[in-house]
């Protein structure tokens, strides 16, 4: 089991620790609902140092990214971030990721913790033009400071004007007295905020400074449990649940980051799939009757015929109702449609709704 640079800190704060993607991670501190509310209403801090970071450098770095990524990275400029996925050759998804353009010849890719080795090998396979690749995952710490009060809580720690940073941009600078911290206006909660990348040796310094500066804003540590409920309320996909090696990015609603203005892995087949129309769709639904949908529960129609499967589900702390994400056949994917979730052999009524659940 791997530890992050802050594992001892979480244990000392009384976090409930669980194994996640090979790491010993805090799942909750005071409780998922309370932590969820902290992020929605104020500001909370996640240690997400288990995520992977790769640096790609050189004349052909952009060309390599263009060949492996679904999105068009040529649209990036220095300090801009892009969401994308790595298509495989069988119509599925190797991983979803963020692409950071540091300069014209230097990029940072941020990948999911469970896929670090897989993604590295996959990109390396296409690196036929000598792009310099560095896997800096093991020496990089990442804190996600999320919530509407994040900019105010952090501003005293840096000269970077946080409030004026646009969504999906980043800058590198001094933060909490530490040089070269990447401050990124990104996150996985839909609550606004920033992600802070630094070397492991500075992680505790940055963590302590963030909590000291944020004390007046009632800042709190947040575990992975609330990270999941927060992302679910926004309808954000989780790799391994809602998308994986076998799921079609077109069915998963990732057409918006699939740019056919260039050639990339499996782009011809994905274009053909888009033009032919998909047979099933990833939908959001909310429960009408009582019951909580869980991963792999069957979705059925009024007659009990199986029409799909739940990929993620929870009781939404913000909405006080059960919500879920899943794939259903195209004819059942229309907003407002009634569907049923099979929970312990009973069909529980739900309806298809638009993302995000929480507005």
LOSEBA-999353 format. One record per residue (C-alpha): x, y, z; residue number from 1. Coordinates in nm, 3 decimals. Example, Ala and Ser with C-alpha at 12.3 -4.5 7.8 and 13.67 -1.06 7.14 Angstrom:
(badren (1.230,-0.450,0.780),1)
(badren (1.367,-0.106,0.714),2)
***
This chain:
(badren (0.000,0.000,0.000),1)
(badren (0.142,0.339,-0.102),2)
(badren (0.119,0.642,0.126),3)
(badren (0.100,1.006,0.019),4)
(badren (0.330,1.264,0.179),5)
(badren (0.033,1.354,0.403),6)
(badren (-0.087,1.011,0.517),7)
(badren (0.040,1.061,0.875),8)
(badren (-0.136,1.399,0.882),9)
(badren (-0.472,1.238,0.793),10)
(badren (-0.428,0.968,1.058),11)
(badren (-0.345,1.232,1.322),12)
(badren (-0.667,1.418,1.224),13)
(badren (-0.868,1.102,1.291),14)
(badren (-0.949,1.021,0.928),15)
(badren (-1.099,0.684,0.845),16)
(badren (-0.839,0.540,0.606),17)
(badren (-0.917,0.298,0.321),18)
(badren (-0.719,0.139,0.037),19)
(badren (-0.793,0.321,-0.291),20)
(badren (-0.607,0.267,-0.621),21)
(badren (-0.315,0.117,-0.428),22)
(badren (-0.295,0.409,-0.183),23)
(badren (-0.386,0.447,0.182),24)
(badren (-0.640,0.732,0.154),25)
(badren (-0.877,0.922,0.386),26)
(badren (-1.239,0.834,0.300),27)
(badren (-1.391,1.062,0.567),28)
(badren (-1.313,1.268,0.877),29)
(badren (-1.634,1.392,1.045),30)
(badren (-1.875,1.225,0.800),31)
(badren (-1.956,1.241,0.429),32)
(badren (-2.267,1.461,0.454),33)
(badren (-2.101,1.723,0.674),34)
(badren (-1.789,1.727,0.453),35)
(badren (-2.003,1.751,0.138),36)
(badren (-2.186,2.056,0.283),37)
(badren (-1.854,2.220,0.376),38)
(badren (-1.741,2.211,0.012),39)
(badren (-2.076,2.325,-0.131),40)
(badren (-2.111,2.616,0.115),41)
(badren (-1.760,2.714,0.227),42)
(badren (-1.420,2.551,0.156),43)
(badren (-1.261,2.210,0.205),44)
(badren (-0.929,2.044,0.124),45)
(badren (-0.876,1.706,-0.041),46)
(badren (-0.542,1.526,-0.057),47)
(badren (-0.549,1.379,-0.407),48)
(badren (-0.175,1.313,-0.430),49)
(badren (-0.250,0.960,-0.554),50)
(badren (-0.325,1.107,-0.899),51)
(badren (-0.062,1.061,-1.171),52)
(badren (0.141,1.334,-1.343),53)
(badren (0.351,1.297,-1.658),54)
(badren (0.568,1.564,-1.817),55)
(badren (0.604,1.547,-2.198),56)
(badren (0.879,1.765,-2.347),57)
(badren (1.033,1.836,-2.683),58)
(badren (0.966,1.941,-3.043),59)
(badren (0.719,1.656,-3.094),60)
(badren (0.539,1.666,-2.757),61)
(badren (0.224,1.824,-2.905),62)
(badren (0.223,1.579,-3.196),63)
(badren (0.233,1.283,-2.954),64)
(badren (-0.051,1.427,-2.745),65)
(badren (-0.256,1.490,-3.061),66)
(badren (-0.216,1.125,-3.164),67)
(badren (-0.320,0.975,-2.830),68)
(badren (-0.579,1.230,-2.711),69)
(badren (-0.938,1.272,-2.827),70)
(badren (-0.938,1.650,-2.783),71)
(badren (-0.751,1.909,-2.992),72)
(badren (-0.450,2.014,-2.785),73)
(badren (-0.335,2.256,-3.058),74)
(badren (-0.601,2.492,-2.917),75)
(badren (-0.413,2.515,-2.587),76)
(badren (-0.201,2.817,-2.494),77)
(badren (0.048,2.861,-2.209),78)
(badren (-0.142,2.835,-1.880),79)
(badren (-0.448,2.663,-2.030),80)
(badren (-0.591,2.325,-1.922),81)
(badren (-0.798,2.085,-2.133),82)
(badren (-1.012,1.783,-2.045),83)
(badren (-0.974,1.482,-2.278),84)
(badren (-0.959,1.103,-2.289),85)
(badren (-0.722,0.846,-2.434),86)
(badren (-0.916,0.623,-2.675),87)
(badren (-0.808,0.261,-2.707),88)
(badren (-0.810,0.066,-3.033),89)
(badren (-1.128,-0.129,-2.950),90)
(badren (-1.378,0.155,-2.914),91)
(badren (-1.324,0.202,-2.539),92)
(badren (-1.135,0.442,-2.314),93)
(badren (-0.784,0.393,-2.170),94)
(badren (-0.840,0.682,-1.927),95)
(badren (-0.971,1.036,-1.899),96)
(badren (-0.720,1.308,-1.814),97)
(badren (-0.628,1.676,-1.797),98)
(badren (-0.369,1.828,-2.032),99)
(badren (-0.173,2.133,-1.909),100)
(badren (0.028,2.340,-2.157),101)
(badren (0.329,2.476,-1.965),102)
(badren (0.492,2.611,-2.281),103)
(badren (0.503,2.533,-2.653),104)
(badren (0.721,2.226,-2.597),105)
(badren (0.624,2.122,-2.243),106)
(badren (0.300,1.964,-2.127),107)
(badren (0.180,1.801,-1.807),108)
(badren (-0.079,1.521,-1.824),109)
(badren (-0.278,1.444,-1.508),110)
(badren (-0.418,1.090,-1.505),111)
(badren (-0.619,0.869,-1.269),112)
(badren (-0.434,0.696,-0.986),113)
(badren (-0.546,0.345,-1.082),114)
(badren (-0.422,0.393,-1.440),115)
(badren (-0.076,0.547,-1.394),116)
(badren (0.122,0.248,-1.524),117)
(badren (-0.133,0.159,-1.792),118)
(badren (-0.144,0.518,-1.925),119)
(badren (0.235,0.554,-1.918),120)
(badren (0.282,0.236,-2.121),121)
(badren (0.004,0.335,-2.360),122)
(badren (0.149,0.679,-2.438),123)
(badren (0.501,0.537,-2.455),124)
(badren (0.381,0.292,-2.722),125)
(badren (0.303,0.587,-2.951),126)
(badren (0.619,0.781,-2.864),127)
(badren (0.801,0.711,-3.190),128)
(badren (0.962,1.056,-3.223),129)
(badren (1.175,1.077,-2.911),130)
(badren (0.953,1.290,-2.689),131)
(badren (1.112,1.324,-2.345),132)
(badren (0.873,1.165,-2.095),133)
(badren (0.898,1.196,-1.717),134)
(badren (0.665,1.021,-1.474),135)
(badren (0.665,1.259,-1.176),136)
(badren (0.368,1.095,-1.000),137)
(badren (0.567,0.958,-0.706),138)
(badren (0.728,1.291,-0.621),139)
(badren (0.429,1.518,-0.675),140)
(badren (0.164,1.609,-0.416),141)
(badren (-0.175,1.747,-0.514),142)
(badren (-0.422,1.932,-0.292),143)
(badren (-0.769,2.024,-0.415),144)
(badren (-0.902,2.327,-0.227),145)
(badren (-1.267,2.338,-0.328),146)
(badren (-1.568,2.553,-0.247),147)
(badren (-1.709,2.904,-0.303),148)
(badren (-1.475,3.054,-0.041),149)
(badren (-1.157,2.895,-0.181),150)
(badren (-1.016,3.211,-0.346),151)
(badren (-1.067,3.423,-0.032),152)
(badren (-0.926,3.154,0.194),153)
(badren (-0.607,3.113,-0.012),154)
(badren (-0.538,3.467,-0.135),155)
(badren (-0.312,3.567,0.157),156)
(badren (-0.072,3.286,0.059),157)
(badren (0.016,3.410,-0.290),158)
(badren (0.056,3.713,-0.519),159)
(badren (-0.139,3.531,-0.790),160)
(badren (-0.478,3.702,-0.825),161)
(badren (-0.692,3.396,-0.757),162)
(badren (-1.035,3.558,-0.796),163)
(badren (-0.956,3.664,-1.154),164)
(badren (-0.828,3.322,-1.268),165)
(badren (-1.051,3.172,-1.536),166)
(badren (-1.185,2.818,-1.506),167)
(badren (-0.943,2.566,-1.659),168)
(badren (-0.638,2.793,-1.648),169)
(badren (-0.330,2.764,-1.427),170)
(badren (-0.024,2.959,-1.327),171)
(badren (0.307,2.866,-1.166),172)
(badren (0.437,3.079,-0.883),173)
(badren (0.509,3.133,-0.515),174)
(badren (0.251,2.983,-0.282),175)
(badren (0.284,2.967,0.098),176)
(badren (0.650,3.058,0.059),177)
(badren (0.713,2.763,-0.175),178)
(badren (0.841,2.831,-0.527),179)
(badren (0.705,2.673,-0.848),180)
(badren (0.368,2.564,-0.713),181)
(badren (0.117,2.505,-0.993),182)
(badren (-0.210,2.675,-0.899),183)
(badren (-0.488,2.548,-1.123),184)
(badren (-0.849,2.672,-1.140),185)
(badren (-0.978,2.317,-1.179),186)
(badren (-1.153,2.059,-0.964),187)
(badren (-1.392,1.766,-0.957),188)
(badren (-1.668,1.905,-0.733),189)
(badren (-1.854,2.173,-0.931),190)
(badren (-1.809,2.401,-0.630),191)
(badren (-1.523,2.611,-0.772),192)
(badren (-1.175,2.629,-0.625),193)
(badren (-0.816,2.540,-0.702),194)
(badren (-0.576,2.248,-0.730),195)
(badren (-0.223,2.292,-0.596),196)
(badren (0.068,2.084,-0.731),197)
(badren (0.397,2.082,-0.540),198)
(badren (0.690,1.852,-0.465),199)
(badren (0.628,1.600,-0.186),200)
(badren (0.887,1.768,0.037),201)
(badren (0.670,2.084,0.048),202)
(badren (0.332,1.911,0.086),203)
(badren (0.308,1.950,0.463),204)
(badren (0.420,2.314,0.451),205)
(badren (0.150,2.392,0.194),206)
(badren (-0.116,2.189,0.380),207)
(badren (-0.042,2.364,0.712),208)
(badren (-0.039,2.710,0.549),209)
(badren (-0.371,2.642,0.374),210)
(badren (-0.538,2.543,0.702),211)
(badren (-0.391,2.840,0.886),212)
(badren (-0.501,3.089,0.617),213)
(badren (-0.840,2.922,0.583),214)
(badren (-0.919,2.904,0.955),215)
(badren (-1.130,3.221,0.940),216)
(badren (-1.339,3.055,0.665),217)
(badren (-1.393,2.736,0.867),218)
(badren (-1.181,2.533,0.623),219)
(badren (-1.189,2.156,0.680),220)
(badren (-1.018,1.840,0.549),221)
(badren (-1.242,1.637,0.317),222)
(badren (-1.223,1.266,0.232),223)
(badren (-1.281,1.067,-0.086),224)
(badren (-1.637,0.980,0.020),225)
(badren (-1.756,1.339,-0.022),226)
(badren (-1.546,1.375,-0.337),227)
(badren (-1.762,1.100,-0.487),228)
(badren (-2.098,1.249,-0.383),229)
(badren (-1.989,1.595,-0.503),230)
(badren (-1.879,1.473,-0.847),231)
(badren (-2.194,1.264,-0.879),232)
(badren (-2.419,1.566,-0.818),233)
(badren (-2.245,1.728,-1.116),234)
(badren (-2.278,1.419,-1.336),235)
(badren (-1.897,1.392,-1.372),236)
(badren (-1.778,1.049,-1.486),237)
(badren (-1.556,0.837,-1.263),238)
(badren (-1.313,0.611,-1.449),239)
(badren (-1.372,0.247,-1.354),240)
(badren (-1.739,0.315,-1.276),241)
(badren (-1.900,0.518,-1.555),242)
(badren (-1.631,0.484,-1.821),243)
(badren (-1.367,0.217,-1.878),244)
(badren (-1.182,0.012,-2.140),245)
(badren (-1.510,-0.129,-2.271),246)
(badren (-1.733,0.182,-2.276),247)
(badren (-1.782,0.393,-2.586),248)
(badren (-1.690,0.761,-2.536),249)
(badren (-1.973,0.854,-2.776),250)
(badren (-2.227,0.663,-2.565),251)
(badren (-2.073,0.820,-2.253),252)
(badren (-2.152,1.170,-2.381),253)
(badren (-1.787,1.261,-2.442),254)
(badren (-1.849,1.377,-2.798),255)
(badren (-1.773,1.734,-2.682),256)
(badren (-1.408,1.639,-2.622),257)
(badren (-1.383,1.422,-2.934),258)
(badren (-1.241,1.640,-3.212),259)
(badren (-1.250,1.485,-3.559),260)
(badren (-1.055,1.778,-3.709),261)
(badren (-0.743,1.561,-3.662),262)
(badren (-0.648,1.193,-3.670),263)
(badren (-0.604,1.015,-3.337),264)
(badren (-0.623,0.658,-3.202),265)
(badren (-0.934,0.485,-3.339),266)
(badren (-1.075,0.816,-3.468),267)
(badren (-1.216,0.660,-3.787),268)
(badren (-1.418,0.402,-3.596),269)
(badren (-1.540,0.661,-3.344),270)
(badren (-1.649,0.893,-3.625),271)
(badren (-1.838,0.606,-3.792),272)
(badren (-2.006,0.528,-3.458),273)
(badren (-2.106,0.891,-3.410),274)
(badren (-2.250,0.913,-3.763),275)
(badren (-2.437,0.581,-3.736),276)
(badren (-2.586,0.680,-3.398),277)
(badren (-2.537,0.498,-3.070),278)
(badren (-2.751,0.214,-2.933),279)
(badren (-2.731,0.325,-2.569),280)
(badren (-2.662,0.643,-2.377),281)
(badren (-2.522,0.748,-2.043),282)
(badren (-2.804,0.919,-1.853),283)
(badren (-2.869,1.082,-1.518),284)
(badren (-3.174,0.979,-1.320),285)
(badren (-3.336,1.065,-0.990),286)
(badren (-3.541,0.827,-0.782),287)
(badren (-3.915,0.892,-0.754),288)
(badren (-3.979,0.607,-0.509),289)
(badren (-3.759,0.528,-0.209),290)
(badren (-3.440,0.339,-0.276),291)
(badren (-3.073,0.406,-0.339),292)
(badren (-2.928,0.297,-0.675),293)
(badren (-2.586,0.129,-0.664),294)
(badren (-2.317,0.036,-0.915),295)
(badren (-2.424,-0.261,-1.135),296)
(badren (-2.795,-0.257,-1.039),297)
(badren (-3.010,-0.337,-1.341),298)
(badren (-3.228,-0.068,-1.499),299)
(badren (-3.559,-0.206,-1.628),300)
(badren (-3.871,-0.079,-1.808),301)
(badren (-4.229,-0.091,-1.674),302)
(badren (-4.264,-0.452,-1.792),303)
(badren (-3.944,-0.556,-1.611),304)
(badren (-3.730,-0.592,-1.925),305)
(badren (-3.363,-0.507,-1.866),306)
(badren (-3.278,-0.185,-2.054),307)
(badren (-2.949,-0.092,-1.890),308)
(badren (-2.728,-0.075,-1.586),309)
(badren (-2.647,0.171,-1.307),310)
(badren (-2.281,0.281,-1.305),311)
(badren (-2.289,0.522,-1.006),312)
(badren (-2.552,0.607,-0.746),313)
(badren (-2.591,0.774,-0.409),314)
(badren (-2.820,0.966,-0.176),315)
(badren (-2.746,1.327,-0.280),316)
(badren (-2.663,1.531,0.033),317)
(badren (-2.748,1.863,-0.139),318)
(badren (-3.074,1.751,-0.299),319)
(badren (-3.191,1.513,-0.025),320)
(badren (-3.289,1.254,-0.285),321)
(badren (-3.131,0.948,-0.444),322)
(badren (-2.962,1.003,-0.781),323)
(badren (-2.768,0.790,-1.024),324)
(badren (-2.586,0.759,-1.355),325)
(badren (-2.619,0.464,-1.590),326)
(badren (-2.642,0.340,-1.947),327)
(badren (-2.981,0.271,-2.104),328)
(badren (-3.097,0.188,-2.455),329)
(badren (-3.135,0.500,-2.669),330)
(badren (-3.516,0.492,-2.678),331)
(badren (-3.529,0.511,-2.296),332)
(badren (-3.271,0.793,-2.265),333)
(badren (-3.506,1.085,-2.322),334)
(badren (-3.533,1.343,-2.043),335)
(badren (-3.848,1.288,-1.837),336)
(badren (-3.879,0.917,-1.923),337)
(badren (-3.983,0.688,-1.639),338)
(badren (-3.744,0.400,-1.575),339)
(badren (-3.711,0.151,-1.288),340)
(badren (-3.411,0.043,-1.085),341)
(badren (-3.411,-0.320,-0.980),342)
(badren (-3.329,-0.317,-0.607),343)
(badren (-3.348,-0.659,-0.437),344)
(badren (-3.581,-0.788,-0.711),345)
(badren (-3.821,-0.495,-0.676),346)
(badren (-3.865,-0.235,-0.952),347)
(badren (-3.824,0.110,-0.794),348)
(badren (-3.946,0.405,-1.002),349)
(badren (-3.706,0.675,-1.127),350)
(badren (-3.700,0.935,-1.403),351)
(badren (-3.437,1.048,-1.653),352)
(badren (-3.306,1.399,-1.580),353)
(badren (-3.050,1.633,-1.733),354)
(badren (-2.698,1.682,-1.593),355)
(badren (-2.597,1.837,-1.362),356)
(badren (-2.828,1.716,-1.085),357)
(badren (-2.717,2.002,-0.862),358)
(badren (-2.756,2.344,-1.022),359)
***
